[in-house]
């Protein structure tokens, strides 16, 4: 009888211990993922839902040069908030509305979601030495608070960065406000709007609202000879039909994200418009939209129309996004 009583006590203690352990499992604070009005629906990955702790960790990592083995640069070195999370010193694709991207880099070499993109950045671009993070008491605490573990590795670092990138969304430009009926465009911008959204300019085919990008790859006639540096999508697929095709960049905050094109060859929006107006080069993989009837030699816009189109593209500037304190360097 005594043996049975002792066994019952032991079992009860084991059950109680398990209950206490289960109650001690850390749960981070959920944060709602807000999809801007008129934007397509997009799902968060089930294994990396937004949390306050993960978001803060990702934001801190984004601005920290500890990601680099020599502590010489951070994500923010090439992606400045004031420049629409791009930089004047490179032709990096802006970090904006990336939750809707299905591939990354100009040639789309990284496919999947933000977690895959950030894993590439951490492992390949930065070649992060995780011991630098593991030796930092602040990060040990932050990783434990975000993911319930002090195991700082490629997966957890990529997940944290992906959470922050997922919140870098721009949806309150002058054009957004115009679309919502809250603001009027200037006369010049409205004329540019008509050019942009008609067959006259044909911009809307690849840069449709609201993302102002189509997640596709196009040869828009930048070159007629391909020598390696301008292979584009072909570098990934090795399909000759992809020569010279590059990912469509978003035009959000385009006023601030120069230089333009995959190689940064154009410095001003005026140069970009003039290229489409008169500088398109023909090749076998040139996008058919560039050679539609009547556009074999460019758009044929006059000086006022070119100015109007530039002014309209400036309506994509979102001052709130460029100054949002939730996106800047954390204290």
C-alpha positions as CSV (number, residue, x, y, z in Angstrom):
1,X,0.0,0.0,0.0
2,X,2.8,2.4,0.9
3,X,4.5,1.6,-2.4
4,X,1.4,2.5,-4.3
5,X,1.1,5.8,-2.3
6,X,4.6,6.7,-3.1
7,X,4.1,6.0,-6.8
8,X,1.0,8.2,-6.9
9,X,2.9,11.1,-5.2
10,X,5.8,10.7,-7.7
11,X,3.4,10.7,-10.7
12,X,1.6,13.8,-9.3
13,X,4.9,15.6,-9.0
14,X,5.8,14.7,-12.5
15,X,2.5,16.0,-13.8
16,X,2.8,19.2,-11.8
17,X,6.4,19.7,-13.1
18,X,5.2,19.3,-16.7
19,X,2.4,21.8,-16.1
20,X,4.9,24.3,-14.6
21,X,7.2,23.8,-17.6
22,X,4.4,24.3,-20.1
23,X,3.4,27.5,-18.4
24,X,6.9,28.8,-18.6
25,X,7.1,28.5,-22.4
26,X,7.7,32.0,-23.7
27,X,5.2,33.6,-26.0
28,X,6.1,36.8,-27.8
29,X,3.6,39.6,-28.1
30,X,1.6,39.4,-31.4
31,X,1.5,42.4,-33.7
32,X,-1.2,42.8,-36.4
33,X,0.1,42.9,-39.9
34,X,-1.8,45.8,-41.5
35,X,-2.4,45.5,-45.2
36,X,-2.9,49.0,-46.7
37,X,-6.3,49.8,-48.4
38,X,-6.5,48.6,-52.0
39,X,-3.4,46.4,-51.6
40,X,-3.6,42.7,-52.5
41,X,-4.0,40.2,-49.7
42,X,-0.8,38.6,-48.6
43,X,-0.2,36.0,-45.9
44,X,2.5,36.0,-43.2
45,X,4.4,32.7,-42.9
46,X,2.9,30.6,-40.1
47,X,6.3,30.1,-38.5
48,X,7.3,33.8,-38.4
49,X,4.2,35.8,-37.5
50,X,4.9,39.4,-36.5
51,X,5.6,40.0,-32.8
52,X,6.7,43.2,-31.0
53,X,9.9,41.4,-29.8
54,X,10.8,40.0,-33.2
55,X,10.0,43.3,-34.9
56,X,12.2,45.3,-32.6
57,X,15.1,42.7,-32.9
58,X,14.9,42.9,-36.7
59,X,14.9,46.7,-36.7
60,X,17.9,46.7,-34.4
61,X,19.8,44.2,-36.6
62,X,18.9,46.2,-39.7
63,X,20.9,49.2,-38.4
64,X,23.7,47.3,-36.7
65,X,27.1,46.7,-38.3
66,X,27.6,43.6,-36.2
67,X,25.9,41.8,-39.1
68,X,29.2,42.3,-41.0
69,X,32.3,40.3,-39.9
70,X,34.4,43.4,-39.9
71,X,31.6,45.6,-38.5
72,X,32.0,47.9,-41.5
73,X,28.4,48.1,-42.8
74,X,24.8,47.3,-42.0
75,X,21.6,46.9,-44.1
76,X,21.0,50.6,-43.5
77,X,24.3,51.5,-45.1
78,X,22.7,50.8,-48.5
79,X,19.1,51.4,-47.6
80,X,18.6,54.8,-46.2
81,X,15.1,55.8,-45.0
82,X,15.4,59.3,-46.3
83,X,16.1,57.8,-49.7
84,X,13.1,55.5,-49.7
85,X,15.3,52.7,-48.2
86,X,17.7,52.8,-51.1
87,X,20.8,55.0,-51.5
88,X,22.3,57.5,-53.9
89,X,25.5,55.5,-53.8
90,X,24.2,52.3,-55.4
91,X,21.5,50.9,-57.5
92,X,20.1,48.7,-54.8
93,X,16.4,47.8,-55.0
94,X,14.4,49.8,-52.4
95,X,13.2,48.1,-49.3
96,X,9.5,48.9,-49.7
97,X,6.3,46.8,-49.8
98,X,8.5,43.7,-50.0
99,X,6.0,41.4,-48.4
100,X,4.4,41.3,-51.9
101,X,7.6,40.3,-53.7
102,X,8.0,36.7,-54.9
103,X,11.6,37.1,-56.0
104,X,14.5,39.3,-55.0
105,X,17.5,40.9,-56.6
106,X,17.5,42.4,-60.1
107,X,17.7,39.0,-61.7
108,X,15.4,37.2,-59.3
109,X,18.0,34.8,-58.1
110,X,16.3,34.6,-54.7
111,X,12.8,33.1,-54.9
112,X,10.4,32.7,-52.1
113,X,9.5,35.1,-49.3
114,X,11.3,37.6,-47.1
115,X,12.8,34.9,-44.9
116,X,14.6,33.4,-47.9
117,X,15.7,36.9,-49.0
118,X,17.1,37.8,-45.6
119,X,18.8,34.4,-45.3
120,X,20.7,35.2,-48.5
121,X,21.6,38.7,-47.2
122,X,22.9,37.4,-43.9
123,X,24.7,34.3,-45.3
124,X,25.9,35.4,-48.7
125,X,26.1,39.2,-48.7
126,X,27.2,39.9,-45.1
127,X,28.7,36.5,-44.3
128,X,27.6,37.2,-40.7
129,X,29.8,35.9,-37.9
130,X,27.1,34.8,-35.5
131,X,29.7,34.6,-32.6
132,X,29.7,38.5,-32.7
133,X,26.0,38.4,-31.9
134,X,26.3,35.5,-29.4
135,X,28.9,37.4,-27.4
136,X,26.7,40.4,-27.2
137,X,24.6,40.2,-24.0
138,X,21.9,42.6,-25.4
139,X,21.3,40.4,-28.4
140,X,21.3,37.2,-26.3
141,X,18.4,38.7,-24.4
142,X,16.6,40.1,-27.5
143,X,16.8,36.8,-29.3
144,X,15.4,34.9,-26.3
145,X,12.6,37.4,-25.9
146,X,11.7,37.2,-29.7
147,X,12.1,33.4,-30.2
148,X,12.3,31.9,-26.7
149,X,15.9,30.7,-27.3
150,X,19.4,32.0,-27.0
151,X,20.4,30.0,-30.0
152,X,21.4,32.8,-32.4
153,X,21.8,31.4,-35.9
154,X,21.0,32.0,-39.6
155,X,17.3,31.1,-39.3
156,X,16.5,33.3,-36.3
157,X,18.5,36.2,-37.6
158,X,16.8,36.0,-41.0
159,X,13.4,35.7,-39.4
160,X,13.9,38.8,-37.3
161,X,15.1,40.9,-40.2
162,X,12.1,39.6,-42.3
163,X,9.7,40.8,-39.7
164,X,11.0,44.3,-39.8
165,X,11.2,44.3,-43.6
166,X,7.5,43.1,-43.7
167,X,6.4,46.3,-42.0
168,X,8.3,48.7,-44.4
169,X,5.1,49.6,-46.4
170,X,4.4,52.8,-48.3
171,X,0.8,53.6,-49.0
172,X,0.2,57.3,-48.3
173,X,1.8,59.1,-51.3
174,X,0.1,62.0,-52.9
175,X,-1.2,59.6,-55.5
176,X,-2.6,57.2,-52.9
177,X,-4.5,60.2,-51.4
178,X,-5.7,61.2,-54.9
179,X,-6.9,57.6,-55.4
180,X,-8.8,57.7,-52.2
181,X,-10.4,61.0,-53.1
182,X,-8.5,62.9,-50.4
183,X,-6.3,65.1,-52.5
184,X,-6.1,66.5,-56.1
185,X,-3.1,66.3,-58.4
186,X,-1.7,69.4,-60.0
187,X,-2.7,70.1,-63.6
188,X,0.7,68.9,-64.8
189,X,0.5,65.7,-62.7
190,X,-3.0,65.0,-63.9
191,X,-1.8,65.3,-67.5
192,X,1.1,62.9,-66.6
193,X,-1.4,60.6,-65.0
194,X,-3.3,60.3,-68.3
195,X,-0.1,59.6,-70.2
196,X,1.0,57.0,-67.6
197,X,-2.3,55.1,-67.6
198,X,-2.9,55.1,-71.3
199,X,-1.4,53.5,-74.4
200,X,0.4,56.8,-75.0
201,X,2.8,56.1,-72.2
202,X,2.1,52.4,-71.5
203,X,3.7,52.7,-68.0
204,X,0.8,51.1,-66.3
205,X,1.3,47.7,-67.9
206,X,4.4,47.0,-65.7
207,X,3.9,49.6,-63.0
208,X,0.2,49.2,-62.1
209,X,-1.3,50.5,-58.9
210,X,-1.0,49.9,-56.0
211,X,2.4,48.2,-55.9
212,X,3.6,50.0,-59.0
213,X,5.5,46.9,-60.0
214,X,4.4,43.5,-61.4
215,X,6.9,41.0,-60.0
216,X,7.9,40.1,-63.5
217,X,11.0,40.4,-65.6
218,X,11.3,42.6,-68.8
219,X,13.8,43.6,-71.4
220,X,12.9,47.2,-71.9
221,X,15.6,48.0,-74.4
222,X,18.5,49.2,-72.3
223,X,21.0,47.3,-74.5
224,X,21.2,45.4,-77.7
225,X,24.3,43.4,-76.9
226,X,24.7,41.2,-73.8
227,X,28.1,40.5,-72.4
228,X,27.5,39.1,-68.9
229,X,27.1,42.2,-66.7
230,X,23.7,42.8,-68.4
231,X,22.4,39.2,-68.7
232,X,19.7,39.8,-66.2
233,X,17.3,36.9,-65.7
234,X,19.3,34.8,-68.1
235,X,22.0,34.6,-65.4
236,X,19.6,32.5,-63.3
237,X,17.6,30.5,-65.9
238,X,20.2,30.2,-68.7
239,X,17.2,30.5,-71.1
240,X,18.2,32.7,-74.0
241,X,14.7,34.1,-74.0
242,X,15.6,35.8,-70.7
243,X,18.6,37.8,-71.9
244,X,18.4,41.4,-70.8
245,X,15.3,40.9,-68.6
246,X,15.4,42.5,-65.2
247,X,12.9,42.6,-62.4
248,X,10.4,45.5,-62.6
249,X,11.3,47.9,-59.7
250,X,8.5,49.6,-57.9
251,X,8.0,53.3,-58.7
252,X,7.0,54.1,-55.1
253,X,9.2,57.0,-53.8
254,X,10.9,57.0,-57.2
255,X,11.8,60.6,-56.8
256,X,14.2,59.6,-53.9
257,X,15.6,56.2,-55.1
258,X,18.0,57.3,-57.8
259,X,20.2,56.1,-59.6
260,X,17.8,54.2,-61.9
261,X,17.9,50.9,-63.7
262,X,19.8,47.7,-62.7
263,X,23.2,49.4,-63.3
264,X,22.3,52.9,-62.1
265,X,23.0,54.3,-65.6
266,X,20.4,57.1,-65.2
267,X,20.7,59.8,-62.5
268,X,17.5,61.7,-63.1
269,X,13.9,60.9,-63.9
270,X,14.2,63.1,-66.9
271,X,16.9,60.8,-68.3
272,X,14.6,57.8,-67.7
273,X,11.7,59.3,-69.5
274,X,13.9,60.4,-72.4
275,X,15.3,56.8,-72.7
276,X,11.8,55.4,-73.1
277,X,10.9,58.3,-75.4
278,X,13.8,58.0,-77.8
279,X,16.6,55.6,-76.6
280,X,15.1,52.1,-76.6
281,X,17.5,49.6,-78.2
282,X,16.2,46.6,-80.1
283,X,17.2,42.9,-79.5
284,X,15.5,39.5,-79.9
285,X,14.2,39.5,-76.3
286,X,12.9,43.1,-76.3
287,X,9.5,43.2,-74.6
288,X,6.7,43.4,-77.1
289,X,5.2,46.4,-75.3
290,X,8.2,48.4,-76.4
291,X,7.5,47.9,-80.1
292,X,3.8,48.2,-80.3
293,X,2.4,49.8,-83.4
294,X,3.4,53.5,-83.5
295,X,6.1,53.0,-80.8
296,X,8.8,51.4,-82.9
297,X,11.0,54.4,-82.3
298,X,9.9,55.4,-78.8
299,X,6.9,57.1,-77.2
300,X,7.2,60.3,-79.2
301,X,6.3,62.6,-76.3
302,X,6.9,66.4,-76.6
303,X,8.8,68.4,-74.0
304,X,5.6,69.3,-72.0
305,X,4.4,65.7,-72.0
306,X,7.8,64.5,-70.7
307,X,7.7,67.1,-67.9
308,X,4.1,66.1,-67.0
309,X,5.1,62.4,-66.8
310,X,8.0,63.2,-64.5
311,X,5.8,65.4,-62.3
312,X,3.2,62.6,-62.1
313,X,5.8,60.0,-61.0
314,X,6.8,62.4,-58.2
315,X,3.2,62.0,-56.9
316,X,4.3,58.5,-55.8
317,X,6.5,60.1,-53.1
318,X,5.3,59.2,-49.6
319,X,6.7,61.6,-47.0
320,X,5.2,59.7,-44.1
321,X,7.2,56.6,-45.2
322,X,10.4,58.6,-45.5
323,X,10.1,60.0,-42.0
324,X,8.1,57.3,-40.0
325,X,9.9,57.1,-36.6
326,X,8.9,53.4,-36.4
327,X,11.3,52.7,-39.2
328,X,14.4,54.6,-38.1
329,X,17.3,53.5,-36.0
330,X,16.1,52.2,-32.6
331,X,17.5,53.6,-29.4
